[in-house]
Amino acid sequence: MRRDLPMMLLRVMVGLIFVTEGVLKFVRPEELGVGRFAALGLPFPQVLAPLVAVIEVVGGLAVVVGLYAGDAALALLAVIVVALVTTKLPILLGRPLGPFAPAKLAHYGWGSFLHEARVDLCMLLGTLAVLLDAGLKVGRRRPWYQSKGL
């Protein structure tokens, strides 16, 4: 139990942050959901924002509970990588990346990128740790005739 405590705490932190962000996309759609996705230039924001919100809520709960946590972490990794590319990478570059414009800041480059992306980078590494710890389960099921009892 004591040996597993750090990973349990990491799972709770990562999972609850994703659940909270997913719920907020529904509670504040103009600020964090459909409106934000449209402002970023993401395609089909009215479909994509609720889809991402559901992935965050369900995936976050799966990570906290430990049910298919690795598979959920893989889906959440996709979400956080897209968030970094669309919102933080333009800050690092100091210019738009395709349709994704950087936020209006006093400075651009590594310092601003690391400051603005600090939570996203923590979530990326935390989610990667959950994936590495839990592994993937989908597609790795034994057929019924190869069960442990035989």
C-alpha positions in Angstrom: 0.0 0.0 0.0 2.7 2.5 1.0 4.7 1.7 -2.1 1.7 2.4 -4.3 0.7 5.7 -2.6 2.7 8.0 -4.9 1.0 6.6 -8.0 -2.4 6.6 -6.3 -2.0 10.3 -5.5 -0.8 11.1 -9.0 -3.9 9.2 -10.5 -6.2 11.2 -8.2 -4.6 14.5 -9.2 -4.5 13.8 -12.9 -8.0 12.3 -12.9 -9.7 15.0 -10.9 -8.2 17.8 -13.0 -9.4 16.2 -16.2 -12.9 15.6 -14.7 -13.1 19.2 -13.6 -12.0 20.6 -16.9 -14.5 18.3 -18.7 -17.4 19.4 -16.5 -16.4 23.1 -17.0 -16.6 22.7 -20.7 -20.3 22.0 -20.2 -20.9 24.5 -17.4 -19.1 27.4 -19.2 -19.4 26.5 -22.9 -18.7 30.0 -24.2 -15.6 30.4 -22.1 -14.2 26.9 -22.0 -16.3 24.7 -24.4 -17.7 25.4 -27.8 -16.9 29.2 -27.7 -13.2 28.5 -26.9 -12.9 25.8 -29.5 -14.4 28.1 -32.1 -12.1 30.9 -31.1 -9.1 28.6 -31.4 -10.2 27.7 -35.0 -10.8 24.0 -34.3 -13.2 22.3 -36.8 -16.8 21.5 -35.8 -16.5 23.1 -32.3 -20.2 22.3 -31.5 -19.3 18.5 -31.8 -15.6 18.5 -30.8 -16.0 20.4 -27.5 -18.6 18.1 -26.0 -16.7 15.1 -27.3 -13.5 16.3 -25.6 -15.5 17.1 -22.4 -16.9 13.5 -22.3 -13.4 12.0 -22.9 -12.0 14.2 -20.1 -14.8 13.3 -17.6 -15.0 9.5 -18.4 -11.2 9.2 -18.8 -10.5 11.2 -15.6 -12.9 9.0 -13.7 -11.3 5.8 -15.1 -7.9 7.1 -14.1 -9.0 7.8 -10.5 -10.9 4.5 -10.1 -8.2 2.5 -11.9 -10.6 0.9 -14.4 -8.9 0.7 -17.8 -6.7 3.6 -16.5 -4.0 3.0 -19.1 -6.5 3.1 -22.0 -8.1 6.2 -20.5 -4.6 7.8 -20.1 -3.9 7.2 -23.8 -7.1 9.1 -24.8 -6.3 11.8 -22.3 -2.8 12.1 -23.8 -4.3 12.8 -27.2 -6.4 15.6 -25.6 -3.5 17.2 -23.8 -1.2 17.0 -26.8 -3.8 18.7 -29.0 -4.2 21.4 -26.3 -0.4 22.0 -26.2 -0.1 22.2 -30.0 -3.1 24.5 -30.5 -2.7 26.9 -27.5 0.9 26.7 -26.3 3.1 25.9 -29.3 2.2 29.2 -31.0 3.5 31.0 -27.8 6.8 29.2 -28.1 7.1 30.1 -31.8 5.8 33.7 -31.3 3.7 33.4 -34.4 0.5 31.5 -35.5 0.8 27.8 -36.2 -1.6 27.3 -39.1 -5.0 28.6 -37.8 -3.8 28.7 -34.2 -2.7 32.2 -33.1 -0.7 32.8 -30.0 -2.3 34.4 -27.0 -1.6 38.1 -26.6 1.4 38.2 -24.3 4.2 40.7 -23.5 6.9 38.1 -24.5 7.1 35.0 -26.5 9.6 32.1 -26.7 10.8 29.5 -24.2 10.2 31.5 -21.0 6.6 32.4 -21.9 6.0 28.9 -23.3 7.2 27.2 -20.1 5.2 29.6 -17.9 2.0 29.3 -19.8 2.3 25.5 -20.4 3.3 24.6 -16.9 0.0 22.9 -15.9 -0.3 21.3 -19.4 3.2 19.9 -19.2 2.5 18.5 -15.7 -0.7 16.9 -17.0 1.2 15.5 -20.0 3.9 13.9 -17.8 1.4 12.7 -15.1 -0.9 11.1 -17.7 2.2 9.5 -19.3 3.1 8.1 -15.9 -0.4 6.6 -15.5 -0.2 5.0 -18.9 3.2 3.5 -18.2 2.1 2.2 -14.8 -1.2 0.8 -15.9 -0.5 -0.3 -19.4 -3.1 -0.9 -22.1 -5.9 -3.5 -21.6 -8.2 -3.0 -24.6 -7.4 -5.6 -27.3 -5.3 -7.7 -24.9 -8.1 -10.0 -23.6 -7.5 -13.7 -23.6 -10.1 -15.8 -25.5 -12.4 -17.7 -23.2 -10.5 -21.0 -23.9 -7.2 -19.5 -22.6 -8.5 -18.5 -19.2 -6.3 -18.9 -16.1 -8.4 -21.8 -14.8 -7.3 -24.2 -17.6 
